[in-house]
Amino acid sequence: MEQVVSAEEVRGALARPRMEGRTIGFVPTMGALHEGHLSLVRASLAQADVTVVSVFVNPTQFGPGEDFAAYPRDIEADAALLAAEGVDVLFVPTVPGMYPPDASTTVDPGSIGTVWCGAARPGHFTGVATVVVKLLGIVGPDLAFFGEKDYQQLKVVQHVVRDLDIGTRVVGCPIVRDRDGLALSSRNRYLTSDERGHGTVLHRALSALVESVRAGNADAPMLERDMARMIESEEGVTLEYASVVDSDNLERVTTIDRPARAIVAARVGSTRLIDNVQVPASGACDNG
């Protein structure tokens, strides 16, 4: 595995494979890698000829008082995991390398970046969109892999890539969960053992919603209220939102008559957790 720091080094490492017409897959991360990240890496390895992973804790997507300084960093451990998976190039840019002192251009993703997590974290998705556009410009991948755990982020990136005619296909990959149902996240390491147990209420509430829809309940506001009640009744958990939204534009729906997603965010102690699940068609059931 080749480890590089600058944009010029990335382009140099990819010049030959690009000239040979090999497909390039890209997995952008902020490090502190876990099985969720590695599932994205494995998807790239399976679908592309060359896999590039970036590790960059992006300061522009953190707001005042958020955990930029405390965000877990261990590039040696991350590099070892990626080398063992068979990654071809690891890109570890510096903050000055990504944001020179005179840089002034940002990418505004529009209204999809101002709702839900965007409302709770003003400017967050402008930071996400800006760094993703920069990374895609540097790497120039055919495919880029993002996890569905950060569902709004995935949709923001897909909309930005579409709107700006960026020639990369953005691939969403399924959430990876621990055995207790908690969606894997680098921030889970902030949780105490008790908080972790309380945090599983997000997945339990989402699972209950899915079962209710399969039983024939298509009333989205009622489903939202049931989710909210379950989450708010859990000790140490402060609900931020629990909603059922259109799978593409993230606007709230009133009835389950189109592809929909149930999304939740809450604070467990001082840690902010998010989760989501695809909502089945009302009355649908599994036969396998």
Secondary structure, DSSP 8 states (H G I E B T S, - for coil): -EEE-SHHHHHHHHHHHHHTT--EEEEEE-S---HHHHHHHHHHHHH-SEEEEEE---GGG--TTSSTTTS---HHHHHHHHHHHT-SEEE---HHHHS-TT--------GGGTSTHHHHSTTHHHHHHHHHHHHHHHH--SEEEEEGGGHHHHHHHHHHHHHTT-S-EEEEE---B-TTS-B--GGGGGS-HHHHHHHTHHHHHHHHHHHHHHTT--BHHHHHHHHHHHHHTSTTEEEEEEEEEETTT--B-SBS-S-EEEEEEEEETTEEEEEEEEE--TT-----
